[in-house]
């Protein structure tokens, strides 16, 4: 089996370095806490596992050749991105309020019994972070097309394509894990700045607008 690993690694690194929905989800989560950022990153890589298995088993081919199936996946992904954008904008609006008030403070009381400080965004569990990362990736048609159209370019036709897809896909996922750890670590170092109320609201608004713009763009692409 002869695989152009150098070329494949270059394409994968470039794909990770270009910011997209996954990047926004992970950075937004990491700005809240390191554990939440790691959970979101793990969710995105789990989504890649789904794409890898689908490509290896031929499901991605069926989805790509079926206009209806591809459209459904695309619109579902676009709708979810818009939802995340609206949620981020609502979080920014909630954070901008002067105080939580007794009733809302009770509503958002964490499991450890501590009440969040005035102006803080409601705490988010790691399961939610993982789910957001997973759904953002698994509903991203570009991720599916990467495994369907880009990855096969590096497959040796003289060997088993299924084994090679699993090999290259696993390598892609491992690279992503290392990359996201670096991103989450950097966000952690900047959390002192990103955690300030004014910066936090600004980041939420920017990420919200970007989520909505990307979602609308995905839905509009033919």
C-alpha positions as CSV (number, residue, x, y, z in Angstrom):
1,X,0.0,0.0,0.0
2,X,1.5,3.4,-1.1
3,X,-0.2,6.4,0.4
4,X,0.9,10.0,0.0
5,X,1.1,10.8,3.7
6,X,2.9,14.1,3.3
7,X,0.3,15.4,0.9
8,X,-2.5,14.1,3.1
9,X,-1.0,15.7,6.3
10,X,-0.7,19.0,4.5
11,X,-4.4,19.0,3.4
12,X,-5.5,17.9,6.9
13,X,-3.5,20.6,8.7
14,X,-4.8,23.3,6.3
15,X,-8.4,22.1,6.9
16,X,-8.0,22.4,10.7
17,X,-6.2,25.8,10.5
18,X,-9.1,27.4,8.4
19,X,-11.7,28.4,11.0
20,X,-15.1,26.9,10.6
21,X,-18.1,25.9,12.7
22,X,-16.0,23.4,14.7
23,X,-13.5,26.1,15.6
24,X,-16.2,28.4,16.8
25,X,-17.9,25.8,19.0
26,X,-14.6,24.7,20.6
27,X,-13.3,28.2,21.3
28,X,-16.6,29.4,22.6
29,X,-16.7,26.4,25.0
30,X,-13.1,26.7,26.0
31,X,-13.6,30.4,26.8
32,X,-15.9,29.2,29.6
33,X,-13.8,26.4,30.9
34,X,-11.0,24.0,29.8
35,X,-13.1,21.0,30.6
36,X,-16.0,22.3,28.5
37,X,-13.6,23.1,25.6
38,X,-12.2,19.6,25.7
39,X,-15.7,18.1,25.8
40,X,-16.7,20.1,22.7
41,X,-13.4,19.1,20.9
42,X,-14.1,15.4,21.8
43,X,-17.6,15.9,20.3
44,X,-16.2,17.2,17.0
45,X,-13.8,14.3,16.7
46,X,-16.5,11.8,17.5
47,X,-18.5,13.4,14.6
48,X,-15.5,12.8,12.4
49,X,-15.6,9.1,13.4
50,X,-19.1,9.0,12.1
51,X,-18.1,10.5,8.8
52,X,-15.1,8.1,8.6
53,X,-17.3,5.0,9.2
54,X,-19.9,6.3,6.7
55,X,-17.3,6.8,4.0
56,X,-15.7,3.4,4.6
57,X,-19.1,1.7,4.5
58,X,-20.3,3.6,1.5
59,X,-23.0,5.6,3.2
60,X,-21.5,8.9,2.3
61,X,-21.6,7.9,-1.4
62,X,-25.3,7.2,-1.2
63,X,-25.9,10.6,0.6
64,X,-23.8,12.5,-2.0
65,X,-25.6,10.8,-5.0
66,X,-29.0,11.4,-3.5
67,X,-29.9,15.1,-3.9
68,X,-32.7,14.7,-1.3
69,X,-30.5,13.1,1.4
70,X,-27.7,15.6,0.9
71,X,-30.2,18.5,1.1
72,X,-31.7,17.2,4.3
73,X,-28.3,16.9,5.9
74,X,-27.3,20.3,4.7
75,X,-30.4,22.0,5.9
76,X,-30.3,20.2,9.3
77,X,-26.7,21.4,9.8
78,X,-27.6,24.9,8.7
79,X,-30.5,25.0,11.1
80,X,-28.4,23.8,14.0
81,X,-25.7,26.5,13.3
82,X,-28.4,29.2,13.3
83,X,-29.7,27.8,16.6
84,X,-26.2,28.0,18.1
85,X,-25.9,31.6,16.8
86,X,-29.2,32.6,18.3
87,X,-28.3,30.9,21.6
88,X,-25.0,32.8,21.8
89,X,-26.8,36.1,21.1
90,X,-29.4,35.3,23.8
91,X,-26.5,34.4,26.2
92,X,-24.9,37.8,25.5
93,X,-28.2,39.6,26.2
94,X,-28.7,37.7,29.5
95,X,-25.1,38.5,30.5
96,X,-25.7,42.2,29.8
97,X,-28.4,42.5,32.4
98,X,-27.5,44.2,35.6
99,X,-28.1,41.2,37.9
100,X,-29.6,37.8,38.1
101,X,-32.2,38.4,40.7
102,X,-33.3,35.9,43.3
103,X,-35.6,33.8,41.1
104,X,-33.1,33.5,38.2
105,X,-30.2,32.9,40.6
106,X,-32.1,29.9,42.0
107,X,-32.8,28.7,38.5
108,X,-29.2,28.7,37.4
109,X,-27.7,27.4,40.7
110,X,-25.0,24.8,39.9
111,X,-25.0,21.4,41.4
112,X,-22.3,22.3,43.9
113,X,-24.7,24.8,45.5
114,X,-22.8,28.0,44.6
115,X,-24.7,30.8,43.0
116,X,-23.1,32.3,39.9
117,X,-21.8,35.8,40.3
118,X,-23.9,38.7,38.9
119,X,-23.6,39.0,35.2
120,X,-22.2,35.5,34.7
121,X,-23.5,33.3,31.9
122,X,-25.4,30.2,33.1
123,X,-23.1,27.2,33.6
124,X,-23.0,24.6,30.8
125,X,-22.3,20.9,31.4
126,X,-19.7,18.9,29.6
127,X,-22.4,16.8,28.1
128,X,-23.9,19.8,26.5
129,X,-20.4,20.9,25.2
130,X,-19.8,17.4,23.7
131,X,-23.3,17.4,22.1
132,X,-22.8,20.8,20.5
133,X,-19.4,19.7,19.1
134,X,-20.7,16.4,17.9
135,X,-23.8,17.8,16.2
136,X,-22.0,20.7,14.6
137,X,-19.5,18.3,13.0
138,X,-21.8,15.4,12.1
139,X,-24.3,17.7,10.4
140,X,-21.6,19.6,8.5
141,X,-21.8,18.5,4.9
142,X,-18.3,19.8,4.2
143,X,-16.9,17.2,6.7
144,X,-18.8,14.5,4.9
145,X,-17.5,15.6,1.5
146,X,-14.0,15.7,2.8
147,X,-14.1,12.0,3.5
148,X,-16.0,11.4,0.3
149,X,-14.0,13.5,-2.2
150,X,-10.7,14.7,-0.7
151,X,-9.6,11.7,1.3
152,X,-10.0,9.1,-1.6
153,X,-7.5,11.2,-3.6
154,X,-4.8,9.8,-1.3
155,X,-6.0,6.2,-1.4
156,X,-3.9,3.6,-3.3
157,X,-6.2,1.9,-5.8
158,X,-4.1,-1.2,-5.6
159,X,-5.0,-1.9,-2.0
160,X,-8.2,-2.1,0.1
161,X,-9.9,1.3,0.1
162,X,-11.8,0.5,3.3
163,X,-8.7,-0.1,5.3
164,X,-7.0,3.0,3.9
165,X,-10.0,5.2,4.6
166,X,-10.0,3.9,8.2
167,X,-6.2,4.5,8.4
168,X,-6.3,8.0,7.0
169,X,-9.4,8.9,8.9
170,X,-7.9,7.8,12.2
171,X,-4.8,9.8,11.4
172,X,-7.0,12.8,10.7
173,X,-8.8,12.4,14.0
174,X,-5.6,12.0,16.0
175,X,-4.2,15.2,14.4
176,X,-7.4,16.9,15.3
177,X,-7.2,15.8,18.9
178,X,-3.7,17.3,19.2
179,X,-4.8,20.5,17.4
180,X,-7.8,21.0,19.6
181,X,-5.8,20.5,22.8
182,X,-3.5,23.3,21.7
183,X,-6.5,25.5,20.9
184,X,-8.2,24.8,24.2
185,X,-4.9,25.5,26.0
186,X,-4.5,28.8,24.3
187,X,-8.1,29.8,25.1
188,X,-7.4,28.9,28.7
189,X,-4.5,31.2,28.8
190,X,-6.6,34.0,27.4
191,X,-9.6,33.3,29.7
192,X,-8.6,36.0,32.1
193,X,-9.3,38.5,29.3
194,X,-12.1,36.6,27.6
195,X,-13.8,36.1,30.9
196,X,-14.3,39.8,31.5
197,X,-18.0,40.7,31.2
198,X,-17.4,43.2,28.3
199,X,-15.2,40.9,26.4
200,X,-17.4,37.9,27.1
201,X,-20.5,39.6,25.7
202,X,-18.5,40.8,22.7
203,X,-17.2,37.3,21.9
204,X,-20.7,35.8,22.4
205,X,-22.2,38.4,19.9
206,X,-19.4,37.9,17.4
207,X,-19.6,34.1,17.6
208,X,-23.4,34.3,17.4
209,X,-23.4,36.4,14.2
210,X,-20.7,34.1,12.7
211,X,-22.7,31.0,13.5
212,X,-25.8,32.5,11.9
213,X,-23.9,33.7,8.8
214,X,-22.2,30.3,8.3
215,X,-25.6,28.5,8.8
216,X,-27.3,30.8,6.2
217,X,-24.3,30.3,3.9
218,X,-24.5,26.5,4.2
219,X,-28.2,26.6,3.5
220,X,-27.8,28.8,0.4
221,X,-25.1,26.8,-1.3
222,X,-26.5,24.7,-4.1
